[in-house]
Each structure stands twice: as structure tokens, then as C-alpha cells.
Amino acid sequence: MIAVTAIMKKRGNVENAEEFTVAKRSLGTGLTAAGVTSSWTWSTTLLSSVTVAYEYGIAGSFFYAACNSTQIMIFSNLAIESKRKAPNARTFLEIIRVRYGTIAHLSFMFFSLASNILVVSSILIGGAAAINSLTGMSVYASLWLLPMSVTAYTLRGGLRATILTDYVHTAIILIIIFVFWFKVYATGDQIGSPAKMWELLHEAAARNDYSAPTKDGSYLTVRSLGALKFAILSILEYTGVVFLDNSFHQKGIAADPASAVPGYVLGGLSWYAMPFTLATTMGIAAVALENTPAFPTFPNRMSAAEVSAGLTLPYAAQTIAGKGGAGAVLVLMFMSCTSAISSQLIGVSTVLSYDIYKTYIKPKATDAQILQAGHYCVVGFAIFMAAFGSMLHGVKIDLGFIYNMTGIFTGSALPALIATFFSTRQGALAATASIWTGFCSAVIIWLTLAKRFSGTLTIASVGQTDPCLYGCIAGIGAAAVVTFVISIFHDAKYTWDTLGAIRLTDETGKDKDVAYADPSYNPERLRKAAHIARGITIFLFLALFIIWPLRYASNHKST
């Protein structure tokens, strides 16, 4: 990171607030796609994708990859609408403030920062647990060292240098995934071929009394109600995460207009390959080899606590490659943690420096003061997350719990946020009332059903898939109804003029309009890009999430 930053400075890339936060809005398609892919490649991604494959077989790996790549491609619509309607905006929360005012701005900021906190928590908790299982290193030490090490190089680089560095990290992750794939399906003695894997999975299903939550207890079918519920929960709650996460909006803002849509679509398709390949390799390898002496828990199966903590991947790696496999997983954890956390640090620091510091504390702050505030916020958020992660570990909250309940905090903001970019009827009352009504509904349904299903409220009961799923659906549904009804009876008749009036501030303190100076912001060109984004989104969603799995399920036989 330091070397990349030094090279860019020699080439005349001056560090200022605009460069640090949105890379001067000049990222091409390749860097945009790389940034999106690395931002979405969390330690959570690698660990939880393998876990769901261990639980549901190929149904888990397929639905995990299909559902969680869809959000990125859907987001391309918001990215291009931001270019069209607010080309000078620095954060999506600035758009909220200009359109709806202070109360809505603070409300959306609360849920945006809550989303960031949950994301970084899952990354740290999952990564620290995996490192502990492989090395015996203190979980608390990992929870502090991971964010502190990332902070050191994030401060030196900013968004562009972070993306360039993350590109290398993601390439290393892909190489390790390919090594695992060849080890399991081609060169390894324990399995060595797809045909052998097929046989071992049939034997595993019989050995486990066909107890897998799939059709006939098979690990070789996509027919699984449990996997489908997990898929619906994932697509709902993590669409909310992506849409509320300012780091994803930043990359859309940082991309030049011609690169926004192809960058996000290519990023989503590229990301699909990683969890799908890793899960269909390591997740089902753990199922196949769990009864062998090389497996760390032999002669027992993995406990529910080990599965929920995301330890399937490190256990499978140790089984197929010994110490080398353990070392490879350590590299995976470090690369994925640093890539994702660096994006989160810059995303949160941008919100804190622009949407709090410049908006409410020092409106006349200079570019240098905003940059300095951003640096302070990077350090402050890293320290906060290390402490918060330590607290979560202390009360025994693990990766599975955080993954499932995230939608309670992210789902209720979805309807109002989407309407912000596409509807002229929604006003401040509809946006604010819907998000809080949805959140309250989600919490009530979540806790009520957790108590009803389990008879008690514990960390285990409230972290189960069903209450989290129904709570998330309730939050989105209630928010959608509220904003729709209020917008029908109280049409705001918004014209987008105030968003177009947002201006940047240059180093001298004068207003600057990036759209006026750049011909690539041609309205007709951006309108066509918006239509293309919608068409691609609909096609890929239907192909990945509807047509392919349903067609396969209707014809496939696991025996």
C-alpha cells in the first residue's frame, strides 16, 4: 500500500479529500470490478459459504453464490441513478439529507453505520475464530491486530490505493481456491476425482442416517427447503447491507460514468466464482472426509458450535493438506479481512467526515481539514470495532448469529432507499416513518417467533434462521406498506433539482460541478446506461436465482 501510494504521488496524484474518499471519480471498469469484488470477499464469505455447503450439500453452495452475487448486480442500478441525478454527491447519505432533511438523514445514517458495524463484526469474529482454531492464537489478540494492521496502510493510501492493493489480495485468494480445488478433485489421495466425491457423498448421507435437511437427505441435490430459506434470507438481508453500505456507493461514485454499470456487473459475476468453487470443494470435502482419522474432530462429527463458528473451512483444509492447508487458510483469512475492512474503514470515515463533521460540526471546513478528519475517523472506527468485537466474543456471539440477524437492521431501510432513487412521490415523512416502522416490526416478529419456536430467548434461539427470516420479511414488508400508503396520500412531487444542485468544493473553497466539466455525464448516455442496467439485472436475477435452480431441481436425481 505504501509503495502504491508513493508511485501514484510521483505520477502527480495529489492526496486530498476527493482522492482519499472517491478516487477523483475516475476509476475504470477493471478497477471498479476489482474493488467491488474485493469489498464483497469477506472472511465471512469464505467461511459461511463452506459452512452452508457442509450443511446442505451442493444446494447450499449454489444458493449462497447465486443470492449473494445478485445484490451487487442489482446495485448497478443505484450506481447509475446516482450518476444521473446527483453527480457531485460524495455519499448516498448526502442525497438523503438534501432530499428529505435532517431527521431522515440521521435515521438513515443510524442504519447505515449499524450495517457497517455488523459487517466488520462478522469479518473480525469469523476471521479470529478461524485463526484461533489453526494456530491457537488468542481470539482477542486477533480481534485487535487485524483492524490495527489494516488501519496502518489504509491511512497511507485512500480509496484508489486500497483498491489496487485489494486487487492483489483477491488474486491471491483465487489462487489458493484453485489449489484447494485441484487438491480435492484431481491430485489428492483422499478423493482425487469427481466420481470418488460422488461415491463418498452417498456414503456420507447413509452414514449420517440421511439427516441432511435436503430431499432424501442427499448432499447431491438442490432440493432443500432449508437451503431455500437461507437463500431468501441472504438475498433480503444482504441486499440491505449492500444498499446501506457507503463503501459500495463510494465505488459507484468513484467510477467514471461509462464504468459504473459494467464494473458492478463484472464484479458480481467475478465474485460468484469464489464462494461457489470454494464451497463445492471444501464444504462437501468436509462431509466426505469427516469420518477419516485426518479430520480434526475424528471420530466425532463437528459440533453445532464449531459449525456456527465457521470452522468447516479450516478443518477441511487441515484434512486434505495438513499444515500446508492450515497455512493457506491463514493467508485466506488475512487477505479477505484486510480487503474488506479497508473498504469499510474508508466508507465509514467518509460518512463521519462529510455527513457529520462537515454537515453539522464545521460546515466551512477546508479540504485539508476534511481529509484530516477522515484520517481520525479511520483510526477511531478501527479502535471501536476491535473493542466491539471483543465484547461480542466475550458474550459468546459467533459468526452464524451475526450472519442471520443482520437483516433485522438492514431490511427496513430498503423500500425507502430504493424509492429515493426512483420515485418522485416519496417525501420525508414517508421515508422516515417507513424505516422506523419496519425496524420495530422486524424486532417484534424476530423476538416473538424466537420465543415461540424455542420456548425461550437465548443467543441460540434468536440466531436461528426461521425467526431471523420472518423478522426480515416483516421489516421490509411493513416499511414498503408505510412508504407506499403515505406516498399515495401525500405526493411529494419531487423534481430532482435539489440533487442536481449539489456541488463539490475545490482546494480553494470554490464550488465545482463535475458533471458540467465532464462530457461523459451526458444525460442521454446515462439514461441508456440506466436501461441497460435494469435489463441486465432482471436477466441475471432470473437466470441465477429462478430458472437455473428450478430447472435443475425439476430434472435432477441425486441417486
N, C-alpha and C positions, 0 to 999 in steps of 0.2 A: 504493500500500500504506500509506504513512504517513498519507494523508488518510483512508482507510477506517478505520484503527486509531483515529485521533483522533475520528472520528464515533462509532464504537462506544463509546469511553470516555465521550463526552458523554452517550450514552444509557444509561450505567450499566453497561456491560460491563467488569467489573473483570478486569485481566490477572492470572492466576495459572497454576499448572502445569496445572490441569484445563482451563482455557480455551485455553492455548497448545497443548496436545497433542491434545485431543479435543473442543474447542469446547463443553464442558459437556454433551455428548451431546444436543444439541438441534437438529441440522440437519434441515431438512425434505426432502421428496422432490426438489425442484428443485435445492437446493444440493448434496445428496448426488450426484445425477446429474451435475451440473456438475463437482463435484470429481473424480468417477471418470473422467469423460471427459477432463478436462484432465490428470489424472495419467497416463493411458494414451496421451496425444498427445505422444509424444516427437519430437525431431528424427529419431530412428531410425525412427519410424513413417512420417514423411513421405518420408524418403529411401529406405528399404528397400522400401516399397510400390511406389514408382515404379520402383525397380530390378528387382523381380521381374516387373512388367508389361513392362518393356523386354526381359527375358529370355524370358518365357513367354507374352506377349500377355495376352489377357483372362483366361486361366486363372490367371495369376499374381495379377492384381488381385482376382479373385473369391475365390480361396482365401486370400489374405492377409487380406482383410477378414473373411471368414466365420470363419476359425480364430481370429484374434486378438480378435474381439469375443465369442466363445463363452466364453473364460475369465472375463470379467467377470460374465457372467450366471450361470455356474456358481458363482462366488464368493458370490452372494447366499445360497446355502445355508449357507456358513460364517458369513456375517454374522448370519443369523437364529439359528443354533445358538449363536453366542457370546452373543447377547442372552438366549437361553433358559437357558443353563447357567452362564454367568459374566458376569452383567450389570454387575458392578463392575470387571471386568478393564480394564487400561489398554493392554496389548499382548498379542498372541497368545502371546508367549514367557512371559508370566506364567502363562498357562494351562498351558503345558508344564511349568513349574517346579513349580507346585502339584500337578499330577497325577503327574509322573514323578520329580521331584527334580533335583539339581544337575547330574549328568553329562548327562542328556538335555537339560536347559536350555541348557548350554554348547554341546552338539553342535548343536542346532537354531539357536542364536544364530550359530554359525560360518557355517552355510549361509545364514541369513537375511542377515547382513551381506555375505557373498560375493555374494549376489544383488543387493543394493543397489549394491555396488561395480561389478559388471558392468553394471548398468543405467545408472548415471551415466557410466561409461566409454564406453558406446556412444553416449549422448547427446552427450557432450563431443567424442569423436573424430569422429562424423558431422557435428556442427554446425560444428566448427572446420575440417574439410576443405571443407565447402561454402562457408563464409565466405572461406577462402583462395582457392578457385577463382574466386570472384566479385570479390574486392577486392584480392587479393594480400597481405592482412594475414597476419602471421606466425601459423602454427598454434599455436605456443607461447603467443603473446600471447592468442589466443582461449581456449586451454585454461585460462588463469589469470583472464582478465577475466570470462568467463561465470559461473563459480561465485562469484567475489567479488561481482559485482553482485547476484546473487540473494541472497547471504547478507545484504547490507546491508538489504534490505527484509523478508526472512523474519524477522530478529530483531525487527523492529518489530511484526509482525502476529500470528504464530501461525497455527493451522490455519484458523480461520474467515476471517480477513482474507486469508489466502493463497487460499482457495477463491473468495472474492468477486473478488479480483484476477484469478485464473486464468480465471474466467468471462468476463471482458472479453477476455483473451488468446485464449481459444478462439473467441470470437465473431469476432475479427479474422482468425484463421486460416480460419474458414469463409468469410468474405467474400472473402479472397484466392483460395481454392479456386474459388469461384463465378466470380470474374473470369477465372481461367485457363480454366474450363470454357466460358464464353461466348466467350472469345477463340479457342479452338480449334474449337468446334463451331458457332458462329453468326456471329461478326463478323470473324474473321481472314481475311486474304487467302490464306494458305498452305494452309489446309484449309477452314474455313468451314462444313462440314456433315458429318453422319454418313455420308452417301453418299460424299463425297470421301474421308473417312477410310478407308472400306471399300476403295475403289479403291487408295489409297496403301499400305495394309497388304498387299493382294495383290501389288502391285508390289514391296514390300519383301521379301516372302517369296521371290519369284522372284530378286530381286537378290542375296539372301543365300544362294542355292542351297538353299532350303528347309532351312536348317540349324538353325532354332529347335527346341529339344527338346520338340516337341509333335507331335500327329498330323499327318502330311504336311507338317511344317514350317510350319504355318499359325499366324498370330498371332490368329486369329478363332475358336478352339475352346478348350473347357475340357478336351479330351482331351490330357493331358500327364502322363506318369509322373513327370517331374522336378518339375512343379508340385505333384503329389500328395505326393511325398516331402517337399517343402518344407512343405506344409500339415501333414503328420503331425508333422514336426519342430517346427514352430511351436506346434501345439496342445499337444504334450507339454512342451516346454521352457518355454513362456511360461505354461502353467497353473502350473508350478512357481514361476515368477517371481512371478505374482500372489499365489499362496497363501503364499509365503515373505516377500513384501514387506510390512513392517509398515505402510507408508503406506496400503495398501489395507485392511488390518484396522482402521487408525485411522478411516477414513471410515465403516466399518461400525459401529464403536464410537461414533463421533460422531453418527451418525444416530439420530433418535428411533425407537422400535420400529416405528411404523407406516410409516416411510420407508425402512427398510433394504432390503427386497426390491424395491419399485418403483423405488427410487433406483438400484440396481445394474442392474436390467433396462433401465430407460430410458437409463442411462449407456452400457450396452453397445450398444443399438440406435442411439443417437445417434452413438457413436464409429464404428460401421460405415460411416456415410455418408462420413466424411472420407477414409480411405485408399482406399476403393473409387472414389470420384469422382476424387480426385487421381491415382490410378494409371491409371485408364481414360482420363484426359485427358492427363497429361504423360508417362506411361510409353510409351504407344503413339504419342503425338505424336513422341517422340524416335525411335522406329523408323521412322515415316513420313517424317520430315524429315531423317534422318541424312545423306542424300546431297545436301543442298542447301547452297549456299555460306554460308547464315546459321548453320549448325551449327558450333559451336566447333572440332570435330575434323576438319571437311571438308578434304580429300577422304577421309580415313580414317574407319573406324568407331571407336567408343570402345574403348580397350584394356581388357583384363581388370582391370588395376589401377584404372582410372578407374571401371569398373562396380562393383567391390568397395568402392571408397571412397564410393559413394553419390552420384556426380556426375551421374547421369542427370537429376535434377530441375533443378539449376541450369543445365545445358546446354540442356535443353528450354525453360526459361523465357527464357533469352537468345535462343534461336532464334525464339520466337513473339512476344516483346515487347521485345527489345533490353535497354537499360539499365533500363527500367521493370520488365521481368521479373526482372532481377538484383536490383533493389531489393526487389521483392515477396518473393523467396526469402530475402533477408536478414531481412526482417520475420518471415517464417515461422520461420526458424531461431531468432531471438531469442525470439519468443513461445513456441514449443514448448520450447525449452531452459529458459527461466525457469519455465514452468508445471511441468514435470516435475521439475526439480532442486529447486524449493522444496518440493514434496511429499516428495522423497527426504530432504532435509535435516531436515525435521520428523520424518519416520518414523524415521530413524537416531538423531536426538538423543533421541527418546522411549525407544528401546531402550537407549541408553547411559546415560541419566539414571535410568530406572526399573529396568532389568534388570541393570545393572552397579553404578551409583553407589548407588542406594537399597538394592539387594538385598545387595551384597557389600562395599561400602565404608562406607556410612553409613546403616544401617538406620533410624535415628531422625531422618533428615533432615526438615526442615520443608518446607512447600510452597514458601516463598521460596527455600530452598537448592536444591530440585529444579529450580525454574524457572531459577535462575542456572546450574546445571549443564547444563541443556538449551541455554541460550544459548552456553555454552562449547563444547558438543559440535557445535552448528551450525557455528561458526567452524572448529573443529578438523577436522571432516569435509570441509568445503569446501576447506581447505588441502591435506588429504591427497589428495582427488580431483584437484585441479589438478596436484599432483606426480605422482600415479599415472598420470594421462592423459598427461602429458609423457613419462613413462617408456615408455608403450605406443607413443606416436608415434615415440619415438626408436628403438625396435626394429622399426618398420615394421608394427605391428599395426593393421589398419583395421577399419571398421565391419562388413564381411562376416564377418571372422573371429570377432569378439565375438558377433555375432548367432547364428552357427551353433553355437558351442561352449558357449553359456550353459547349455544343458540338461544338460551333464555335471555342473554344480554344483547344479542345481535339481531335476532329476528324481528323484533317490534319496530326497528328503525327502517326496515326495508321498504314498505309501501310508500312512506312519506319521502324517502330519499329518491326512489325511482321517479315519483311524481314531481320532485323538484326539477329534474332534468327534462321531463317530457310533458308535463301538464301545465296549462295556464290557469286552471281553476283553483288549484290548491293555494290557500293562504296561510298566514302564520298560525291562526287558530287551529286549522285542520292538521298542519304538520306537527305542532307541539302537542295537541291533545291526543293525536293518534299514537305517538311514540310512547307516551306515558301510560295511556290506557292499555296498549298492547303489552308493555312490560309488566304492569300489575296483573294482567290476565295470565301471562305466561308463568309468573311466580306462583300465583294461586293454583293453577292447574297442575303445575310441576310438583309442588309440595303435597297437594291433596292426593294426587294419584300415587305418589311415592308412599304415602302413609297407607293408602288403600291396598296397594299391591303387596306391600311388605309388612304391614301392621305396625310399623314404627318408622321414625325419621332418623336415619343414620347416614353417614357418608356413603356407605354401600348402597342403601336404598334410594337415595336421591341421585346417585350416579348411574342408575340403571338406564338402559336405552329407552324403554317404553315411556316412563314419566317425562324424560327429557324431550322425547319426540313429540308427545302430545302437548307439552308445555310450549315448545317452539311453534307448533302449528297454531295453538291458541293465540300466542302473541302476534304472529303475522296476520292471522285472520281478524282478530279484534282491531288491530291497527288499520288494516285495509278497510274494514267496515266504517270505522270512525272517520277516516280521511275522506272516504267516498261520500258518506252522508253529508258531512259538513260542507264539502266542496259543491255538492248538488244544490244545497240551500243557500250557500254563501260563496258565490263565484267571485274569486279574486280578480279575474280578468287581467292577469299578468301579461306584460308585453315584452319582457326580456331586456328592456332598455337599461335598467339599472345594472344588470350584469355586464352588459357591453361597455358601461361607463367605468368599470374598474380599471385602474391604471397602476403600472409599476412605478417605482421611484428609482432613478439612476443615482450614481455616486455623488452627484451634485445636489440632490434633493428635488430635481425637477421630475414632472410626470413623464411617463414614457408609455407608448402604445405599441406593443409588439406586433399586433395584427396590422396596423397601418404601415409598419416598416417592412413587413414580410409578405411578398405576393403569394406564398404558399397557403396563406389564410383566406384565399379566395372563397367567398360564400358558396358558390355553385359547386366547387370542387369538394368542399366539406360536406355539402348536402348529399352528393353522390356517395361519398365515403360512409356517411351515416346509413344510407340504404344498403350498401354492401355489407356493413357490419351486422345489420339486422338479418339479412338473408343468410349470411354465414352462420350466425348464432343459431337460427332456427334449424338449419340443416344439420349442423354438428350435434345439437342437443337431441334431435330426433334420431340421428344415426347412432350416437354413442349410448344414449340412455333409454331409448324406446325400441327402435327397430332391431338393432343387433341383439340385445339380450333376449327380447321376447321371441324373435325368430329362432335363436339358438335353443331357448328353453322349450319351445314347442316341438322341436325335432330331435333334441339330444337325448340320448340314453346313456346312463353312466355305467351300465354293465353290458 
